[in-house]
Amino acid sequence: MPTAFCRPLKLDNPPRHLILITTLLLVPVLTLLTLSFNAHRLNRLSFSCSSRTAPQHGGDCEAIGEPRRPSWACTQNMKDAIPEFISLYNSRPIQNNFGGVLFDHAFALWYTLRMEQPKIVIESGAFKGLTTWLIREALPAARIISIDPANRARTLRGVEYMTGNNFTDFASIDWAAKGVNAQDTIVFLDDHQSAFRRIFAENKHSFTRFIVEDNYDYLKGDNMSLKWVCERSRKSLWQGTVRDNFGKNKTSQSWEQHLELGERLNSSFRTYYEFPPLASSSMTGQTRYDELHSTPAIVTDRAFFDKHLSRFDKRQFAGYTHLCFAELLAAT
Ligand SMILES: C[S@@+](CC[C@H](N)C(=O)[O-])C[C@H]1O[C@@H](n2cnc3c(N)ncnc32)[C@H](O)[C@@H]1O
């Protein structure tokens, strides 16, 4: 802009010592305010961490609003827990769980639950019962309610099963009548239903904490995942339809409607965190997910991989679909 059009306001200069005193007073006050505001926004638990996971590439859910990650999102701590988890995983009662969670998500589920310590876990999608067992191992004293229309699960003492003839869909259950307090609960969604639908339209009981297993990348998989809804940059790939319920339901959706859902999601979440894959795909050989759109892996050094993870069948690393921990500010 030409300077001739800029007329500076004429102010009498205040005395210099007044400016200095005001600045000295304001700086610490503003710093304290900023720190306490950020602390309030961070999750309850606090962990020392020497290597926080880097912000995700392409993870639009995380790109909007900081901080989105939970305080326990610390790669080094996760890495340190891997040897303990391996002993547990080797003792799993269901060795072949293809069709259900494999190594990456088994670790992610176990780790997240240990960090969050809910008193109640609702599992929607039990399959053979491996994740139910992992939930019990992570939280020995928790109340567990496991839901599945099929009746394939190996049962565990103390778990409340709503399977087979006792099945009722998550959306239709009277959770208050069951004595379930939303604040104490994490809902683990592994039922191939759209997590967006589950968390918003079907969340009558106002649950706020969710672990989402089928969190497929944009346009991938058989249901509209949270990650899918968050996508903003890959418009050119938009196909105009969304899938749900194992891909059986298809609905038209415009890009503008998609963006609206994304806005709702982004303004509703306090935390959104895609748990990292166990190890880089250069070592695991996995080809299922795209590292460009994923949280960086926990294990990146060959020596650690060779010592702890290389003995596992490579197919164990083929089940990563961005399992995430999502926490609503308040149920909407
Ligand atoms: C991928 S498997 C779950 C895997 C399991 N969590 C594990 O890895 O141990 C998906 C399960 O969802 C179940 N399912 C289908 N519709 C469902 C619904 N409406 N509510 C809950 N589960 C459902 C299927 O019967 C199937 O067992």
The ligand as a Gaussian input file, in Angstrom:
#p B3LYP/6-31G(d) Opt

LIG

0 1
 C      -13.733000     -57.896000      12.973000
 S      -14.801000     -58.829000      13.922000
 C      -14.402000     -58.394000      15.568000
 C      -13.023000     -58.845000      15.949000
 C      -12.761000     -58.927000      17.438000
 N      -12.919000     -57.663000      18.116000
 C      -11.371000     -59.464000      17.703000
 O      -10.469000     -59.166000      16.954000
 O      -11.195000     -60.211000      18.652000
 C      -16.321000     -58.033000      13.633000
 C      -17.470000     -58.632000      14.422000
 O      -18.563000     -57.734000      14.380000
 C      -19.723000     -58.511000      14.514000
 N      -20.878000     -57.672000      14.205000
 C      -21.577000     -57.534000      13.056000
 N      -22.581000     -56.658000      13.212000
 C      -22.503000     -56.213000      14.499000
 C      -23.263000     -55.295000      15.281000
 N      -24.294000     -54.630000      14.774000
 N      -22.917000     -55.105000      16.558000
 C      -21.854000     -55.752000      17.096000
 N      -21.095000     -56.630000      16.401000
 C      -21.431000     -56.852000      15.118000
 C      -19.470000     -59.687000      13.606000
 O      -20.289000     -60.780000      13.944000
 C      -17.992000     -59.964000      13.883000
 O      -17.807000     -60.950000      14.855000

